[in-house]
Structure formats: C-alpha cells, structure tokens
Amino acid sequence: MDMNQYLDIFIEEAKEHLLSMNESLLELEKNPNDKDLLNQIFRVSHTVKGMAGTMGFSKVSNLTHEMENLLHAVRNGEKEITSEIIDILFECFDALEEYVTNISTTGEEGDLETEHLVQALNDILNNKSSKVEGSNNESIETADNKIQVSSNGVKLENANEYVLNVLNKAKEKDLNAFKVDVTVDESCMLKAARAFIVFNKLERHSEIIQSNPPAEDIEDEKFEDSFSIVLVTRTNKKEIEDDIMSISEINNVVVSSIDLGEIEDSQENIEGREDEKPKEEESDEKEIEIKSQDKKKTTNRFGKTVRVDIDRLDNLMNLVSELIIIKTRMEDIGESSERQNMNEAIEYLERITTNLHDAVMKVRMVPIERVFNRFPRMVRDLSKELGKSINLEMSGEETEVDRTVIDEIGDPLIHLIRNSIDHGIEGPEERTKNGKDEEGTVKLIAYPDGNNVVIEVADDGKGIDIEKVKQKAISKGVISKDQAKNLSKEESVELLFSAGFSTADQISDISGRGVGLDVVKTKIESIGGNVEVETNTNKGSKFIIRLPLTLAIIQALLIKLQDEIYAIPISSIREISPISSKDITKVQDQEVVLFRNRTLPIVRLNKKLGLEQKKDKEELIAVIVKKGDKEAGVIVDNLIGQQEIVIKSLGKYLTGIKYIAGATILGNGEISLILDVNSLF
Amino acid sequence: MNITSSDTDNKFVIFKLAGQNYGIDIYNVRVIEKVTNYTRVPNSEDYVKGVINLRGEVVPVIDLVKRFGIESENVDEAEVRIIIVSIKDIVVGLLVDSSSEVLTLVKGEIDNTPNIGEQITEEFIKGIGKQDGRLIMLLDLEKVIGIHDDLEDM
C-alpha cells in the first residue's frame, strides 16, 4: 500500500499534536493537579499512537503507548504527578519530536532508541502499583505467545504486539473484545459503501483495532462477500449484532468474543475462521488498524484546519498578479477612450481583483502562534540550564502574518530570546542585589501596525552595556578608538549587528557561538523587515522587529526621475510636500531642511541611483518617507500617481542591489524598480 | 572541465559577438528573444544592461560585449538577440549581436584546452569547437554569469 500520500498529512498532524502536547506539559508542570490537562495529554498521545501505528512507525507508537500507560495510571489516581514524571514526559516528547523530524526529512524514524525511556516509564509505574506491573508482564507474555503462533510473521512483530497491547489494555479496563464477521449480500452493488457504513456504526461505540481484509482493500472493494473486524467496546455482543443487521444488504453477522487470557487456546476454540486469523491477517495488520483509525481522525478534524499546498497558493497568487496587471492596462485604455462602459467594467474588475487578493492573502496568513508556541518549552529548558528563573510572557499570538514570513522568522526569534535570557537577564543573586524580582521576565509581543507586523522581544535584565559594546567593537577591529568616541548611543547599539560580534564574556552554549546578531538582521532584512533595539541600563532591552504584512502586492507611489519610473511603497510614505531649494542648508555634509519645525534630512535620489544631477529648480518635490521614528525627504523629479503594484524579485542574479527592493511590471509591460526606503536612511 | 566525457553528441546554440562565433550548451538555453525595452538597474555591475519583462518574469540582461571587455562594431540592430539561459536556478539574458543556428558537435570536434590568445579572456571559455573550418568558442556559463565570484561576494 502506498503510504506516501498520507505521509505529509501524518507529519503535519503529528507536529500539530506534539505542539499541543508540549503546551499541555508546560501547563501541567505549573498546575500538576489539573485533570483536564492530563486528559488532554493522554488524548494527544493516544492520537499520535494511532496515527503512527497507521503509518507503520512502530517506535513512535510503542513509545506513546508506554506514555499512555503511565498517564493512565496518573489519571486513575494511582500515581501523583511529580517533577520526575514531568521530566520523563518531556524526554519522551523530545524523542517523539526527533522521530517526527526524522520522518519528515528521511521518511523513516531513524535510529534513536527509547528503551531507557520505556524502562523509566515502567519503573515509575511499577514503583507504586503492583497491579499495573502484573498486567505489563501479562502483555509481554501474550506477545510472546503470539509470536510463537505466528512464526512466519517476524516482520510484523510490532504490529502484533500493538494489537495485543490494545486488547490487553481493554481487558484491564473491563472492555469487551469481539471479532465481528460480516457477510454482505451477494447482490449488493456497493459493497465498499456497505462496509463503510458498518465501520462507521461500529466506530460510534467501539474502537476498531483490526480488520481483515485491511480497511484499505475493503474501501477499494477488494473483498468477496465477507470481512472481519476485531474491536474493543463497552457494549455487548447483542447490540453489535443488532447494530449491523440494521444496515440493509447485510446478510449475516457473527460476533464472537476474544478471550485475551488465552489467546493461544482461543484460536482453536472460537468458531469460524478465528484460527486463520494470524496467518491471514498478519501481512496486513499494520495497515488495518491504521486505516480505521485514520478514518476516525479525518472526521474529527474536519473544518478545523485546512492545509493547502503552498505551490498551489503561489500559483493562485501569480494569477492574481496577472489579473492586476491587466486591470492596470485596462485603466490605461480607459483613460484614452471615453466610453462609459469601459469605466464601469474596470470598476467591476477592480472589485474582483481586490476581493480575490484579500481572499488569497487570507489563505496565506497564519497566526504567529505557530512560531511562538515552541518558545515556552525553550525558555523552560534554558532557565533550568542557566539557573535563572524566567517568566515568559507572550501576547498577540493571534496576529496573522504571511506563511513565508512564518517560516523565516522562527530562527531569528529563537536567537533573540536566547540572547535576552543569556546576556540580558542577570543571575538571581545579581537581580536581588539590584532590587529586582528574582524572576526575570521576557516578553514576546506581536501586533499589527498598518502594513507591518511588529514583534517585540523585551527583557527586564541589565540592558546593553554601551561602553562594553564599544570596547568589544574596538578590540574586534570593527571601529577605531576615535570613531568610538563620537558614536551616539543608538549608533553604538547598532554595532551589535555588525558581523562576528559577541559581548558575552564567556562564550556559552546558549548564544555567542559565532553566529551573531548580524545573522538575525540579515535574515529579517531578507524578508523585507528591519530590526531595532531600545535599551536602558538596568531596566532591560527591547528588540523590535518590523515585518511586512504581505509580501506580494502593495500600494505604491510611482515617481519619475528623469525618464525612469520608480515605485515607493505607500506604507513608508508620510506625506508629499514641495520644498523650496533656498531652504536647504548643509550641516556636516548632510543636506537638511527645516520642515514643520523639524530638521529633515534630504536624500538626493538621482545621486543615489547614479543619475546625472541637474541644477536645482526653485521648487522641489519631496516625498517624506519614514522608517520607525526617523523621517527623510526624498527629492524626486515628478509624481505619477498611486497604484497597486505586484512585487517581483529581481531574481537570484541581481541580489543585494543597493536601494532597490524589487521590481514591478507596469500596465504598459515595462519594468519599474521598487525603492528600498529603509536603506535610504 | 571535461565536457566530452559523455558519449552523446553536444548540441550548441551558436551566436555571434564582435565577428566571433560562440556556443552555449543547448540544455541551458530557454528561449531566444528579440530586443525589448530595458529598465536600467542602478548600482549594478556595468555589464548588466538592465532588466526585461519576459512574459511577467523579471529577467536581468548581461551585455556580453562589456562582460568580455571587447569592442563590437557595425552591429545590425535588427539582428541583435537576447538569449535567455538558465543555470542553477539563475535565469539571465545574454545580449548578442546575432544568433541563428544550432550546431551538433561530436567528440572529436571539441578541443578542451583553449590556449589561443584570443581577444576575450580565456576564463569564460571551456572549450573550442571546430567544424568546417569554423572556430566556435564554447562558453562556460557559470563563469560568464559569475556564479563563483560576484554572487558570493554579496
């Protein structure tokens, strides 16, 4: 059976489940008595077990099975949650995560062995409850029996063990285990559909653990007239019989109970084809139980999340871009002719494209939660490791950003948080000495701001030591001593972002391993964002990341420089104003103008873009652009107007072109370059 | 680089530049276009002629004459072509004086060791093809595009 098509789904879902397990575990550590959390973790590990079983990932399903045993004991009050249990659960979680990562990269679980974890889980279990110990032994015994019986099924040992484990657990919980043989009417046209109904009915009150032939084949109608199902349930024989007989075109149902204690004997005792079971079903066992669980899962999750292949979305996005280009072209035609209809058509088209754009953008938007939710665990581990007590406060997790941004922003954020915890927040003694709360706080805040999303990483630590930064920069040869004297506070802080910089006296494992903040900056800039730092001695520092909300289509102002047309993103324009050339004065080689009682630096765009500089006219047009709190007046020759533009990359060949962020195609098919306003400052 | 290691024949798109014949491996050639309007890219290398709109895609164009540091005279503007090549995910256009044929060169017709003191720097050439008394310089595209130097500096 080809499992590849399910593999992606498995990986996505497993990741999702692991995340929620992680969250619950962290919560549980804080509130060890919360039953709901415990149940949540139990459910998740159960789900993962089922999914992994389905896909044939026996290591994952074994480990989760053992976890379940322990959780079950805790749930029943046989065990108290201790930090020992939490730690072991976290370790199991790590192992699971590694398995899933391996699966997503290689398609296989990898070599990681978890026997010690299983052992540890069992040790905890056995310490207190001898009852569980007993059943454990039993399960091992029966597994052995089974293996003896099915001597030709070596390959499937795991799956067998799994089925047996489930059966044993069912017995423990006083559930009934049945084997159900169903015969479909010979004249039935849609046997698969009937079988599906049977599965569905049974799933309402029982857990199907096996079927013969496998569910996959049943679905494809690859069976004669009958099939059999092994299930565990609370209901009785009669009810199951009645249930299935109520489905039309079902000829016969035989429900026989499986006696778990004597699996070996029962195989002879139970009438019908029970004795064929090991031989016949073995080869398919893995898939079987899997498939039926699979079905359950899909029905549960429907409507919750929709996963769309990013390639398809990109394609849709391209179509929209195309549409917008055509719209612009039509506008051009419309201006030259006077037909009223044309204008109406354009308005209509415009409405469609706008809606389409919004819709597509929304599909691409993902809450930033997806990045944030891995941090609590990270902070927990870090604070344990460093002996610092740290409280992570997160807000604005629901803020949505483009999917591509999500993928890129994770690493920079990890780096910044590590940085805050390692370098920013002091040790407990130092904090008490400075009159601070012993527990340090790291805040992770996200919020939308116009066309941007802002993410702040703030700590209440010692702040950045400007002098130390300068010293370091001098010793690393980034700046000279003389330069250091003249640096403002902001400029000194900026030094942190220069390549190969690390201010920690000791190079720790956490940060300062050669990859500096410069990598963070580069990464963020590569997705069109920027990063700033605010710092106060003894109060802490704050890293502010500003990211574009959307990456593909923006509103822009088209301007003319001589005969070249450039686009300036509207989001970074504050206003457009005429300024008189007489008012421009030079302060230290920088042209400035007094504008609304503020000194506004002037940017000569034609000089920056390598165009010939003509003599100034009396009145100049200045586009006032902003970057954070800073403003600058960009001198342009002419204004063309506002337009929606589709951002295109200049391609891999032309990377890192100064002052240019990308290109767009105008209505007439010509290319106009988009200015990178941030780099003009 | 040993380009004759494979037993199959090599097909090349032949173009002219300053009176000289050049060849590009046909596997790297996407399409040959007539000249359209360029948009100048400020602060780029001087041999980057600009970017063009290739059916919705922004493609940079390299002026090969400038790239090779040679002179080209008496060019018939109507014959000028842009050969769009792609290599290692990089798509660029090469501006050439004219291009009209595809040539198959067999093993024996390719000389791997170019040491003729021709006008253009040998670094861009990975071999010389000889057919019917014609000499065809076979371009090493990676070097022409500068995958090894320019790109990694940035």
Interface residues (C-beta under 8 A of the other chain):
Chain A: N318 S321 E322 I325 E564 K608 L609 G610 L611 K648 S649 L650 G651 K652 Y653 L654 T655 G656 I657 K658 Y659 I660 A663 I665 G669 E670 I671 S672 L673
Chain B: N37 T39 R40 V41 P42 N43 S44 V48 V51 I52 N53 G56 E57 V58 V59 P60 D89 I90 V91 V92 I145 L151 M154
